Every structure is written in C-alpha cells, then in structure tokens.
Amino acid sequence: MGAPLPPYPEAEPVLRSLGAEGTGLSNRLMIGEALAHGLSVDRNERGVFVFGDDTGRTHTWNMGMSDFTTPLAHRVAEYKDAASALLAAEGIAVPEHAVFGRGEADRAWAWGEKFVSLVVKPFDGKQGADVHVGLAGRPEFTAAFDAVAGTGAERILVEEFCSGTEHRCLLVRGEFVAATRRRPASVVGDGRRGIRALIDEKNADRGPIHLPIELDGEATERLAEAGLTPDSVPPHGERVTLRRASNLHRGGDAIDATDELSPDEIAFVETAARALPGGQLIGMDALLPRGAGDGEPRVLELNTKPMISMHHYPWEGAPRNAARAIIRGMFPGVSAGR
C-alpha cells in the first residue's frame, strides 16, 4: 500500500469546535488542505462544511458533494442515460445502453442480444452494488436482470460490454489530476497457503479505505468457474480473482495509474469532462485500452461526487493529493502556507 499523505492533525481542533469529530475521511482531507491554504472552515445549519477566503469567496463540501459543481451538472450526472447522450453528442465514445423497467427482461434481451456481451446494473446504483458484467447468453442475462429487479430497482440499465481496463480519473476545472486503476478483489498465491488463508492475511490490514474481501457466494462461484475452491493452493505469484466488478466497496484495490495515461488519453478524459457544463469536479470512469483486442477509449460514467480518498491512499503506487487540487480549483490563487 502506498505511503499515506499527512493526516492533518491541525484539523482536529477545528473539527471539535464544529462538533464534527466523527466526520468522514474525505471531509478531513479537504478541511486539512483548506486550513493549510489559509482558508476559513465553518459548518452551516445543514451540517455542510463551508470554506472561505479573505475576499469573501466561499464553497461548500460534504463527502464529495460540493457547490463547486453546479446543480444542473449534478442532476445530469445522476441520470446516466442523459450524461451518456450528452457525451455522445460531443463525439465522446460511450458504450451503447438502454434503460428498462423491472418486468421488461424479454424486451431488454431483444435490445441487447446483438452484442457479444452485456452489463446489467441498477440505473441509480451506488458503490458498484448489484453490477453484473460479461453476460453472454439469455439464461445468464435473465438471471442477472431478475437479480437486479429483486433488489427493488425500478429502472435497470443494460449496457454493451466493452473490453478495456477501467480507470477512475479525477478532473478539476476540466484538467486531469490523478487516476487509479481499480482491480477486482483478489489474492496472490505463495505456493503454500490456500485461498482462504490468503484472504485472511490480506484482510488483516486493509488501510483506511479498502474494505475486507468477503468469501461469499459470489466469490466461491467465481473460484468454481476457474476450477478452484477456497482451500485451493495457487502457485507462487499467481493472482486469483474473486469478483468481476472492481469496486473498492466490494473488496477491490485502488492502484495509482496517474503516470500511466498517455498524452492522448489525458486529452480524451479532459475533453469528456469539459463536455458537462458546470462539471468543475468530476470522477470519471474511463475504459482505456491495455490489452490485445481492446477498443478505443470510452467513458463509462461521470460522477460529480467523487471519492477522493482513493487517490490519497492507493493500495499500490504513489499517493496523489486530490484535496489540494480541489481546494486550489475552488479558490484560484491561494497557496499552501498562508
């Protein structure tokens, strides 16, 4: 795991004075950087933090939600089909998709069967929950569609599956700041211990943002597909994957990839970010070609309430100070040490 950035002990007295000692990590990071840049920190009647400079400029922040990005941009990003249509209209490549009701599995399959593989997920899903990828046949698709419907989702997103490696890119004022490559929950064999023991060892210290890997039904099913059980002993250096989805909230790892993006890929994600008017702070899920047969770069999703702590605390690679970039984007001209 990458060495963490400073935890900002100077923020603790401010948090105590505001009655916010238990606030989340992203809030602590932003408050620490606000103080380091000489900004005032307050809390309004809704419990939202307010940063201000000596010219009277202010911006609000709470767990990624900020008035730095306009209400309209937040609204558009919430509706994935609208955001994708906006990007496509600007010439940005996105996967084809459609939205269906809970009882429309047959109609959804009729739309999607032309694709080699599909993704099914809740239209308004959060944190990678209930995402089914790589669905190649009708029985598998129908089972996934019904599973998502069974969660209570009223609208279900069906999307063309595209090959490539997913990256979460952070952009401030349309400029690229950092990128992480999210790896699905996995362990690496040592030639001696079984997968269950390897999971226990990895879970012993997952740091401040990475959640433990659960050896649940999904994980054992994934192992069975590879001809493995929880007690199988993988060879030394062999990575065993336990999920299809790469979300951190499902046991995945954040790998810093900031220096891996080519100039053309940086230009691509910056152009996509600028296509959302008022989208001053964006966490973009971009699919980038990293293997044989991968297609062109595509934008999977725009998130205007991004998780910034993954850039500060990657499982592997260099930490990136996302909070500093956001504070300087909110308040152009401020500098640390004021």
C-alpha positions in Angstrom: 0.0 0.0 0.0 1.3 3.5 -0.9 2.6 5.7 2.0 -0.3 7.9 3.2 -0.2 11.6 2.9 -0.1 13.7 6.1 -3.3 13.2 8.3 -3.6 16.9 9.0 -3.6 16.9 12.9 -4.3 20.7 12.7 -7.8 19.8 11.6 -8.7 18.2 14.9 -9.3 21.3 17.0 -11.4 22.8 14.2 -13.5 19.6 13.9 -14.0 19.6 17.7 -15.1 23.2 17.7 -17.6 22.4 14.9 -18.9 19.2 16.6 -17.7 17.1 13.7 -15.1 14.8 15.2 -16.7 11.8 13.6 -16.7 13.2 10.0 -15.5 11.0 7.1 -12.0 10.8 5.7 -12.7 12.9 2.6 -14.0 15.7 4.7 -10.9 15.6 6.9 -8.6 15.7 3.9 -10.4 18.7 2.5 -10.5 20.5 5.8 -6.8 19.9 6.3 -6.0 21.3 2.9 -8.3 24.3 3.4 -6.5 25.2 6.6 -3.1 24.7 5.0 -4.1 27.3 2.4 -5.3 29.8 5.0 -9.0 29.4 4.4 -11.7 29.6 7.0 -13.7 26.5 7.8 -17.2 26.6 9.2 -20.3 24.4 9.2 -23.8 25.6 8.1 -27.2 24.7 9.5 -27.4 21.6 7.3 -24.1 20.3 8.7 -22.2 21.0 5.4 -18.7 22.4 5.6 -18.1 25.9 4.2 -14.7 27.1 3.1 -13.9 30.8 2.6 -11.1 33.1 1.7 -10.4 36.7 2.7 -12.1 38.1 -0.4 -15.5 36.6 0.6 -15.5 33.7 -1.8 -17.0 30.5 -0.3 -17.6 26.9 -1.4 -19.4 24.1 0.4 -18.2 20.5 0.7 -19.6 17.3 2.3 -18.3 13.8 1.3 -17.7 14.8 -2.3 -20.8 16.9 -2.8 -20.0 20.5 -3.5 -21.4 23.7 -4.9 -18.2 23.9 -6.9 -20.1 21.9 -9.5 -23.5 23.4 -10.5 -26.8 21.8 -9.5 -27.6 21.2 -13.2 -24.3 19.3 -13.7 -25.0 17.2 -10.6 -28.5 16.4 -12.0 -27.3 15.4 -15.4 -24.6 13.1 -14.0 -27.2 11.3 -11.8 -29.1 10.3 -15.0 -26.6 8.0 -16.7 -28.5 7.9 -19.9 -28.7 11.7 -20.1 -24.9 12.0 -19.4 -24.0 9.4 -22.0 -26.2 11.1 -24.6 -24.5 14.4 -23.8 -21.1 12.9 -24.3 -22.0 11.0 -27.5 -23.4 14.3 -28.9 -19.9 15.8 -28.3 -18.2 12.9 -30.1 -17.0 11.1 -27.0 -17.2 7.4 -27.3 -19.5 5.7 -24.8 -21.0 2.2 -24.6 -24.4 1.8 -26.1 -27.1 1.3 -23.4 -30.8 1.4 -22.7 -33.0 1.6 -19.6 -35.8 -0.8 -18.8 -38.5 -1.4 -16.2 -38.4 -4.3 -13.7 -40.7 -6.6 -15.7 -39.1 -6.0 -19.1 -36.4 -8.7 -19.2 -37.6 -10.0 -22.5 -37.7 -6.6 -24.1 -34.2 -5.8 -22.6 -32.8 -9.1 -24.1 -34.3 -8.3 -27.5 -32.5 -5.0 -27.4 -29.2 -6.4 -26.2 -28.8 -9.7 -27.9 -26.9 -8.1 -30.8 -23.9 -7.5 -28.5 -21.3 -10.1 -27.7 -21.6 -9.4 -24.0 -23.7 -7.2 -21.7 -23.7 -5.4 -18.4 -26.8 -5.2 -16.2 -27.0 -2.9 -13.1 -29.4 -0.6 -11.3 -30.0 2.7 -13.1 -29.2 4.6 -9.9 -26.7 2.2 -8.4 -24.1 3.2 -5.9 -20.7 1.8 -4.9 -20.7 -1.0 -7.5 -23.5 -2.9 -5.8 -25.6 -5.4 -7.9 -23.5 -4.9 -11.1 -23.4 -8.0 -13.4 -20.8 -7.9 -16.2 -19.8 -10.2 -19.1 -23.3 -11.7 -19.6 -23.1 -13.7 -22.9 -26.3 -15.7 -23.1 -30.0 -15.3 -22.5 -30.3 -17.5 -19.3 -27.3 -15.7 -17.7 -28.7 -12.3 -18.8 -32.2 -13.1 -17.5 -30.9 -14.3 -14.1 -28.9 -11.1 -13.7 -31.8 -8.9 -14.8 -34.1 -10.6 -12.3 -31.5 -10.3 -9.6 -31.2 -6.6 -10.1 -35.0 -6.3 -10.2 -35.2 -8.3 -7.0 -33.2 -5.6 -5.2 -36.1 -3.2 -5.6 -34.6 -1.2 -8.5 -37.4 0.3 -10.6 -35.2 1.1 -13.6 -32.5 -1.2 -14.8 -29.6 -0.2 -17.1 -28.5 -2.7 -19.8 -25.2 -1.8 -21.4 -22.9 -3.1 -24.1 -19.9 -4.7 -22.5 -16.7 -3.2 -23.9 -13.2 -4.6 -23.3 -10.5 -2.5 -21.7 -9.2 -1.5 -18.3 -11.4 0.7 -16.1 -9.7 3.8 -14.6 -11.2 6.3 -12.2 -9.9 9.7 -13.4 -10.2 12.9 -11.2 -10.6 16.2 -13.1 -10.8 19.7 -11.6 -11.9 22.5 -13.8 -11.6 20.2 -16.8 -7.9 19.4 -16.1 -6.6 15.9 -15.3 -5.3 15.5 -11.7 -5.0 11.8 -11.0 -6.1 8.3 -12.0 -6.5 5.0 -10.2 -6.9 1.6 -11.8 -9.4 -0.4 -9.8 -8.6 -4.1 -9.5 -11.3 -6.6 -8.6 -10.9 -8.3 -5.2 -8.1 -10.8 -5.5 -5.2 -12.5 -3.7 -1.7 -13.6 -4.9 -0.6 -17.2 -4.3 2.5 -18.1 -2.4 2.6 -21.8 -3.3 2.0 -22.8 0.3 -1.3 -21.5 1.6 -4.9 -21.9 0.5 -7.0 -19.0 -0.9 -9.0 -18.7 2.4 -5.8 -18.1 4.3 -4.5 -15.6 1.7 -7.7 -13.7 2.1 -7.4 -13.6 5.9 -3.9 -12.3 5.6 -4.8 -9.6 3.2 -7.8 -8.6 5.3 -5.6 -8.1 8.4 -4.6 -4.6 7.3 -6.7 -3.0 4.5 -5.8 0.5 5.5 -8.2 3.5 5.8 -10.3 3.0 2.6 -10.0 -0.6 1.4 -12.8 -2.9 2.7 -12.2 -6.6 3.6 -12.7 -9.2 1.0 -15.7 -11.4 1.7 -15.6 -15.1 0.8 -19.3 -15.2 0.0 -21.4 -16.9 -2.6 -20.2 -14.7 -5.5 -16.6 -15.3 -4.6 -16.9 -19.1 -4.4 -18.8 -19.1 -7.7 -16.0 -17.1 -9.3 -13.5 -19.6 -7.9 -15.5 -22.6 -9.2 -15.5 -21.0 -12.7 -11.7 -21.2 -12.5 -11.8 -24.8 -11.2 -10.8 -23.7 -7.6 -12.2 -23.9 -4.1 -11.5 -21.7 -1.1 -8.9 -24.2 0.1 -7.0 -24.5 -3.3 -3.3 -23.5 -3.1 -2.5 -21.2 -6.1 1.1 -21.3 -7.4 3.6 -18.6 -6.2 2.8 -15.3 -7.9 -0.5 -16.3 -9.5 -3.3 -13.8 -8.9 -6.7 -15.3 -8.1 -9.7 -13.0 -8.8 -12.8 -13.2 -6.6 -15.1 -10.8 -8.2 -15.9 -9.5 -11.7 -16.6 -5.9 -10.6 -13.7 -3.8 -9.5 -15.4 -1.5 -7.0 -13.5 -0.8 -3.8 -16.6 -1.3 -1.7 -16.6 -4.9 -2.9 -13.0 -5.7 -1.8 -11.2 -4.2 -4.8 -7.9 -2.5 -4.8 -7.1 1.1 -5.9 -3.8 1.1 -7.9 -2.4 4.5 -8.7 -2.2 5.0 -12.5 -1.6 8.7 -12.8 1.7 8.4 -14.7 0.4 5.6 -17.0 -2.0 7.7 -19.0 -0.7 8.8 -22.4 -1.0 12.4 -23.6 -3.8 11.3 -25.9 -5.7 9.6 -23.1 -5.3 12.7 -20.9 -6.7 14.8 -23.7 -9.6 12.4 -24.1 -10.7 12.5 -20.5 -10.2 16.3 -20.3 -12.4 16.8 -23.4 -15.1 14.5 -21.9 -15.0 16.4 -18.6 -15.5 19.7 -20.3 -18.5 18.3 -22.2 -20.5 18.6 -18.9 -21.3 22.3 -18.4 -20.7 23.3 -14.8 -18.9 20.0 -14.1 -16.0 21.6 -12.2 -15.2 18.4 -10.2 -15.6 15.0 -11.9 -14.7 11.5 -11.0 -14.8 9.8 -14.5 -14.9 6.1 -15.0 -13.0 5.6 -18.3 -12.3 2.4 -20.1 -8.8 2.6 -21.6 -7.1 0.0 -23.9 -4.5 -2.0 -22.1 -4.7 -5.4 -23.8 -4.8 -7.1 -27.2 -8.2 -6.6 -28.8 -9.2 -3.7 -26.6 -11.1 -1.0 -28.4 -10.9 2.8 -28.3 -11.1 4.7 -25.0 -14.7 5.1 -23.8 -16.3 6.9 -20.9 -18.4 4.7 -18.7 -19.7 7.2 -16.2 -19.4 10.7 -14.8 -19.6 11.2 -11.1 -19.9 14.7 -9.7 -19.5 13.4 -6.0 -16.2 11.5 -6.4 -14.4 9.5 -3.7 -11.1 11.4 -3.4 -9.6 9.3 -0.6 -8.7 6.5 -3.1 -6.1 8.9 -4.6 -4.6 9.7 -1.2 -4.5 6.1 -0.1 -3.9 3.7 -3.0 -3.2 0.1 -2.3 -0.3 0.3 -4.6 1.6 3.2 -6.1 2.2 6.9 -5.2 -0.4 8.9 -3.2 -1.9 11.9 -5.0 -3.1 15.0 -3.2 -6.6 15.3 -4.7 -7.8 17.5 -1.9 -5.1 20.1 -2.6 -6.0 20.2 -6.3 -9.7 20.7 -5.5 -9.0 23.5 -2.9 -6.8 25.3 -5.5 -9.5 24.8 -8.1 -12.2 26.3 -5.8 -10.0 29.2 -4.8 -7.7 30.1 -7.7 -4.6 32.0 -6.5 -4.4 30.5 -2.9 -1.3 28.7 -1.9 -0.2 26.5 0.9 1.5 28.0 3.9 -0.6 31.2 4.1 
